[in-house]
Amino acid sequence: MKNTVAFVGSRGLSPTFSKLVEAVLKSVIDSDRVISVGCCTGLDAFVLGAAPPEKVYCFSAFGEDEQGACCYSATAHVNQFYDQGGIVKYWAGGKGQLKHRLANRTKAVIYSASVSTVIFFGSPSSKGSALACRLSISRGLRVYAFACGFPGEQLPALKNGKWKRVGGSGIWSSAWCWKESQAVIF
């Protein structure tokens, strides 16, 4: 989708980071972008609750009738978002086992992005967030990460590159950007 930024992050992201998420969200929307996001607790719920519905696409791993939802599903947030006119792609991860639906839903969110991915890591060992990073990098998207509750130097190592602090001032100054290493041509 044109001008779309994927927002991905931990299902267990502490509410103490909701103001950070809201500020980054506002920054992206103010730059004339739209957001794609999932359907879970934590980061997804913060985005669905804070962003104008006309600026967000929600990809749900469960059905319109909440069939297939689990304890990490933000069903109330998704339903409220939909009731306010938001676009929800139900069963975005297919109808298989939960872990496969969630991974495929993450793929759908990342594949919908055309600009970049913003990831809010709740811990350095978040498998879903690391998957989103790898998928984004493989698509050539710029990846920005916020380390929420731990030092950014502990962000997970991905292959062929490293995290670099964005720096500067403002809300993005605490972000880290993935920089791929130059390939050796010998």
Stockholm file with secondary structure:
# STOCKHOLM 1.0

chainA/1-186         MKNTVAFVGSRGLSPTFSKLVEAVLKSVIDSDRVISVGCCTGLDAFVLGAAPPEKVYCFSAFGEDEQGACCYSATAHVNQFYDQGGIVKYWAGGKGQLKHRLANRTKAVIYSASVSTVIFFGSPSSKGSALACRLSISRGLRVYAFACGFPGEQLPALKNGKWKRVGGSGIWSSAWCWKESQAVIF
#=GR chainA/1-186 SS CTTEEEEEECTTCCGGGHHHHHHHHHHHHHTTCEEEECSBTTHHHHHHHHSCGGGEEEECSSCTTCTTCCTTBCHHHHHHHHHTTCEEETTTTCSSCHHHHHHHHHHHHHHHCSSEEEEEESSTTCHHHHHHHHHHHHTTCEEEEEESSSCGGGSCCCTTEEEEECCSSSGGGGCEEEEECCCCCC
#=GC SS_cons         CTTEEEEEECTTCCGGGHHHHHHHHHHHHHTTCEEEECSBTTHHHHHHHHSCGGGEEEECSSCTTCTTCCTTBCHHHHHHHHHTTCEEETTTTCSSCHHHHHHHHHHHHHHHCSSEEEEEESSTTCHHHHHHHHHHHHTTCEEEEEESSSCGGGSCCCTTEEEEECCSSSGGGGCEEEEECCCCCC
//
